[in-house]
Amino acid sequence: MFRLSSLIIKLGVGAALLSLASGCEMKAQPTEPVTLKLMRSDHPAQALRTDSVVLREIETRTGIKLEIEPIPLSSYTDKKRALLTTDHMPDILLINPNELSEFVRSGQFLPISDYMEQMPHFRSVAADHPQIQRLYVDGKLYGFPVTAQHFIQGGRAPMIRTDLLRKLGLAVPESFEELYAVLSKLKMIYPDSVPWTARGLSSFFGAVAFGMGSGFGMYFDPDIRGGSYVYGSNKPAFKPVLEYMNRLYREGLLDPDFDVNTQQIWSDKLSRGQSFFYYDNNTFALNFNETLKRSNPDYKLELIPYFSNDGGTKRGSLYPKGWLTDIYVISSHVKDPTRVIQLFDWLYSPEGAEISNFGKLGETYELVNGEPRFVDSLVQKYKHSADPVRMLLSEIGAGLLAISPHVDDRPSRQLSNPDLFRWSEQLKNDPGAYVIPSLAPAFTKEERERLTEISSKIAPIEQEVLKFIIGAKPLREFEEFAERLTLSGVPEMESIYNNAMARTVK
């Protein structure tokens, strides 16, 4: 059982201690080395190492050894829920806001806001990420969200093979109807293709519904009453979205396996030229382009502007700054909570963030005009890899998919294709682009309990959305579907969300 036994105290001297008096700056003071167990997901795009330059440098600077337990992404949810359900969480655990809300009242999580005066670096970063206020539960903050600096803008956006459009004399589509026409033409010319592919319904459908003037499930709509939470699936505007996707599916323009494709299968279809369009994270196209250009120098998956909908408006969703839905919680059973608090505050400091994103000065990176840059030997080692940024970061144990709570995007600037930065500016300047909050408002205990009750009634009904798309359920039954959602508590859910938002922004 991970309680006090999971915090292993080793005798020794000479390690660096984070001094509270100096705002958690590093001071060479005798202290006992500490070992903390940290569990997080192991992402297939970046293998998580348990012995890395970053981990060793953190131990050297802080006297704290982090024992990392990487869990495969596919089984991570089940693993962490099993630990939380039985009160067996390790010293540090990566969770999401839903899990925070569900388990916070079990008493397993340390209320880090009780130590806020001891965390000047985290306070400064939090001030630059005001959405963190939405993570407070009953007036307290129980975890360290993953924040960002030198942020490169990305979003769920339309990406299409512009090389094929040029070859075939097709114009870049500017509306959803024009997209349908282009995909139809591509299917006619390449009958064995699946023009539009996806890696699951949730990877694209909410963004497409938003673009078409509606929304999927509970979402934030900036165009309704100055910005409100709306449950889109029971609204009249949702039916045309289903009709559009059903038409694509029936005509073979949408991948018949769109809801069951793994990320690898989805990637293969795009990388091998079997599919020509996706509406998802724009940055994935960098790897697809790199792979196919080896055999086809003209291959180009390109970001195009957000589409106009039937109402004549353009709407697209950009990712908010940071990854605030990734939250590191600390066990309330940890033996020396102040020491762990000091560690995290240091990781949000300029020194700690530089180490957790770049490694060790003089070994993995150097300073050029005051800016950290990876040493040339590392860059040369990975620059021709399929995913140079993540492979390099995997080797040194750095960045978002390792253990940095304050992610620096400058490694991508050094190693990535210039398209990444051009797309970032294009997204920021797209007239239809909106930055949509990634976090729900902070709910009271009573509101959370009521939302859980309503959600349990809505969830089985919501599963019928997929049936509408693939034709297993006729669209003439949409109104009855929408009415069942309404009667299951959708209006009350919308009120709870908007009342909570009103409290949060005051």
N, C-alpha and C positions, 0 to 999 in steps of 0.2 A: 504494500500500500504506500503510495507516494504521500507521505506527510513529512514529519521531521526527518525521517530516515532518508528522504530524497535530497536533503541538503547536507552534503558531506563536508565536514570541517577538517581540514588538514593542517597540522602544525607546521609552522615555518615562519620566516621573517623576510623582510626586504621587499615585499610586494608593494605596489603603489596603491594608495588609498584615495578615494574621492573625498575631498574635504568639503564638508557642509559650509564651513565658514567662508570659503572662497568661491561659493557658488558651484560646487561639484567639479572644480578644476583638479587636474591630477597633481598630487603632491607625493613625494617620496617619503613615506612614513612606514614604520614597521607595522605589519598587521598580519593576521592569519589568512592564508590563501583559502578560497572558498570554491566549491564546485556546485554548480546549479544544473539541474536537468531541464532542457528545453525541448519541447516537442512541436513540430510543425510539419506541414505537407511537403512532400518531395515532388516537385513539378517535373513532368517529363521533358520540358524544354530546357531545364537547367538542373542537373543532378546536384543534390545537396551533400557536400562533403562533411564528414565528422571530424576531420583533422585538416585544417586549412591555414593559410597565412593569416587570414583575418582573425580566426579564433585564437591563434597563438599570440598575435599582437594585442588582442583584447586582454588576454591573460597577463601579458607582460606589463601593460599599462595600468591595469586595474586590480590585479591579484585575483581575478575571478575566472575560473575555468568553466566554460560552457560545454556541457556534454549534450550533444545534439542527437535527438532520436528522429530521423527522417521517416515519415510514413508515406507510402505511395499515395498519390493524390486520389486515385480511384477508391481507396478504402479509408481515407483520412476522416471523413465525416463519421463513419460508423465507429472508428477507433476512439475519437475524442468524445463522442457522445457516450460511449460505454464508460469511459473514465469519469466523465462529469456526472453521469447518472449514479455511479457508485462512490462518488467523492474520493476518487483516486487520481486526481489530476497531478501532473508533475509541477515543479517549481514555476515554470513558465510555459504557457500554452497559447498557440495561435488559434483564435476563434473568430466568428463573425457576429454582427449585431443581433441576429435572431437568437443565437446561442447565448449571447450576453443577457438578453432580456429573459430568456427561458430559465437560466440557471443562477442569475444574480442573487436571488433571494435565498439560495441554498447556503449562502455564507462562505462559499469556496474562494471568492475573488477578493483580493486586497483592494480597499478603496484608495486608489492612488491620489485622489484629490485631497485626502487628509495630509498629504506630504507636499502639497503644491508649493509652499514657501521654500522648500528645499530643492526645487527644480527650476532654476532660472532659465535654463536652456529650453526645457520643454515648454515652459510658459510662453517664451518668445515664439517658438514654432507654432504653438496652439493659437496664438493671436493672429498668425498668418493663415490659419485654417479654421475660420469661424464655424464651419459645420461640425466641428468637434463638440460644440454645445449640445448637439442632438444625441450624443452618446451618454449624456448624464442620465442617471436613473435615480429618481427621488432625491435629486440635488447632489449626487455624488458621481464621480467618474471612476470606473473600475478597470480601465485598461489603457494601454498605449497604442493609439492607432498609427498606421503606417502613413507618414506624411511625405512631401516631395519638395525638392529644390531643383532649380534649373530645369523646370518641367517642360517636356516636349508634348505639345497638344496632340491628342489622338481622339478617336471617336468611332462609333459604329457608323460606317459610311459606305456608300456605293463604290465598289471597285470592279472595273471591267477591263477586258482585253482590248485596249485601244489599238494595238497593232492589227488585230483582226478587223476592227472597224475601218481602219484606213485601207487595208487590203481589199475589203469588200465594198468600199465606197459608202459605208453607213455613217450617218451622223451620230455624234454622242447624244444619247437620250437625255432630255431635259425634264421629262415628266414620267410618271409611272406608266401611263399609256404608251408613251414612246419607248420605254424600257420593254414593255410587252412586245411591241412590234419588232424591236431589235433582237430579242431573244427568239422570237418566232422565226426570223430570218436565219439566225445562226443554227437553229435546230433543223431547218429545211436543208441548209448547205452541209451540215454535219449531223446526219440523222442518228448516229450512234452516241452523240454527246448528251450530257445533262447540263444545259446552259447555266442554270443557277443551282449552286449547291450550298449546303449549310451543315453546321455541326450541332444540330439539335434545335428544337423550336425556340428555346430561350435565348439562343445566340443571336437571333436576328428579328424575331417576330415583333417584339415590343418596339424596336426601333423603326421597323417598317410601318406598324400601326400608327406610331407617333407621326411619321412622315406623311401618312395619308390623312392626317387630321383627327385621329382617334387615339386609342391607347389600349394596351393589353393588361388586364388586371388593374391593380392599384398603381397609379403613376402620377407624377407631378406634371400638370399642364400649365405652362406660363401664359397661355392665351385665354384662360378662363378666370374671370373675376380677378385679374391682376396677378394670377398665380395661385392655383389651388390643386389639392389632391382630388383625383377623380378615379372612379372605378370604370374603366373603359369598356369592359367586355359585355355589359348589359345596355349600352347606349346605342341608339339607332345608327350612329356613325361607324360602329364596329362592323355592321353587316357588309358594307361595301368592301371592307378589308378582307373579310372571309371570302366574299365572292371573287375578288381579284386573285387571291392565293389559290382558291379552288380551280379557277380557270387555268392558271399556270400548271397546277398539278395534273389536271385532266389532259392537257395538251403536251405533257412530257417536257415542259420547260423548267419545272422545279424538280430537283432530284427526288425520286421516289423514296430514297432512304434518308431524306433530310433530317428526320427526327431521331434516327438511330446511328448516324455516322459518328464514329469516333473522330477525335481531332486528327489522328494519323490518316484515316481513310479520307477525310475531308481535304487534308493537305495534299494527299496523293492525287486526288482528282484535279485539283488546281495546278499542282506542280507538273503533272503529266499532260496537261492540255485537254483533259476530258471535260472540264467545266470552264466557263468563261466569265462568270460573274459571282460575286458574293456581296452581302450587306452585313458587315461585321467589323471587327477591329482592323483598321486600315493598315496597321504596321505589319501584319502577317504577310502582306504582299511583298515585302522586301525579300523574304526568304524564298517565296515562290519565284520571283523574278530572277533571283540569283541562280536557282536550280535550273530553270528551263533555258536561260540564256546560254548555258553551256552547249546545248544542242540546237537552240534556235535563237540566234543573236537578236532577232527582232521582237521576241516575246516581251510583252509589257502589260502587267496588271496595273492600272492607273486609277488614282483617285479622281472622281468626277464630282461636280457640284450636287448638292442635295436636290432631289426632284421636286417639281411642282405637283401638287395634288389636284383633285377635281375642283377644289375651291379656289385654285389659283395661287395658293400660298406654298412656301417652302419651309419645311421643318426638319431639322436633323439634330441628333443628340450627341454632344461632346462629353468626353470623360471629365469629371471634376478633378481639380488638382489633388493629388495624393491618392492613396488606396485606403481610405478611411474605413472601409468595410473589413479590412484585415486588422485585427486587434490582438495585441499581446497582453494576456492577463497573468497576474502573479498570484500564486496560491496564498490564501490567508494563513496557511500553516507554515509558511517559510520561516526559518529560524531567525533570520536577521533581515527584516523587510527594508530597513533603512539602507542597507548595503545594496540591495537589488534596485531600490529607487535611485540610488546614486549611479549605479551602472547605466540605467536607462537614460537618466538625465545627461550623462556623459555621451551616450550614443547620439543624442540630439544636439550635442555641442559641435562646433566646427571641427574640432580635433577628432572626436569620436565618429562623426558622420564621414569624415574623410577616410578614416581607417576602415570603417565597415563598408565603404563603397569602392575603395581603391587598394586596400591592403597595407603593405609596409613600405614606407618611404625609403627609397634607395634600392629596394628589392623588386617591387612590382610596379611602383610609380615614382615619378619625379615631379618637381615643381618647375614649370616653365612660365616665366613672368607672373609668378604667384599662383598659377593655375595647375592643379594636379593633372598629370597625363601618364598613361601607362607607358612603361619602358618599351623600347622598340622591339626587343626580343619577344615579348609577349604579343605585341601587335602582329609581328611577322608570323608568329606561330599559328595564329587563328584567322588572319585576314581573308584567307580563301576558304574558310569553313562555311558550311551551310548557314550557320547562325553564329557569326564571330563574337558578338557581344555576349550572348548567354554562355557560350563555351568558355570564353575567357573568365567571365565572372564565376562560372562553376569551378574552375581550377583554383581560384584564389579564395572562394567562399564569400563573395561579396554581392551586395545589391538586394533588390526586392525579393528575389526568390531564395535568398540566403537568410540573413538575420538582421539586416539593416532596418531600423524603424523610421529612418529619415533618409529616403532614397534620393540619390543624386543621379540625374539623367545625363551628366556629362560623359560617362563612358560611352553612351550611345552616340554622342556627337563625335567622338574620336574614331569610332569603329564602323559606324553605319553608313549606308549609302546616302548621298546628299538628298535623295528623294524624301527621306524621313523628315528633314527640316523644311523642305519645300512644302510637303503635305501639311506639316504643322501650321505653317503660316496660311496656307490655303484654307484649312479648316477654321482657323481663328477669324478669317476675313469673309467666310461664306455668309451671305446675308440671311440664310435660313438656319444658321447654327445656334443652338441653345446649350448652355452648360446646365445639365439636369442634376439636381442633388442626388447623391448616391445613398444618403442616409435618411431613414424615416425620422420624423420628429421624436422627441423624448416623451414616452407615455408614462402615465401613472400606473400603479399596480392594478387598479381596477380597470383601467383602459386596456392594459395588456391582456388581462384575463378575458375581457369581453371580446377583444379582437381574436383571441385564440378560439373562443366559442364560435364566432361568426365564420372564421376561416375554415374550421372543421366542417361546416355546412357547405361552404362555397367550393372547397377544393374538388370534391367529386364531380360537381357540375362543370367546373372550369375545364376538366379533362375532355369535355365534349368539343372543345375548340379544335383539337387535332382531327376529330371525326368530321367536322365541317370541312376542313381543308382537304382531306383525302377523299371526301365524298361518301364516307360511311354513314353520315347523317345528313339528310337533305336540308338545304338552306331555308326551305319554307318553314322549318321548325325553329328558326332563330328567335322569333318573338316569344315563343313559349319558353325557350332556353333563357332568354333575357329576363322574363318575368320570374322564373324560379330563382335566379340570382338576386333579383330585387327583394323577393319575399324572404330570402335567406339572410338578409341583413345588410345588403350593400349600402343603402342610404345611411344607416347608423355607422357603418365603417368609415364612410366618407366624412361624416361629422366628427368622429373621433380623431381622424388624421388632421383635419383642418383646425379643430380646436387646439390640438396639441401643437401644431405649427404656430398658431397665434401666440401661444404662451412662450414658445422657444424664441421667437423673433422680437419679443418685447424688450 
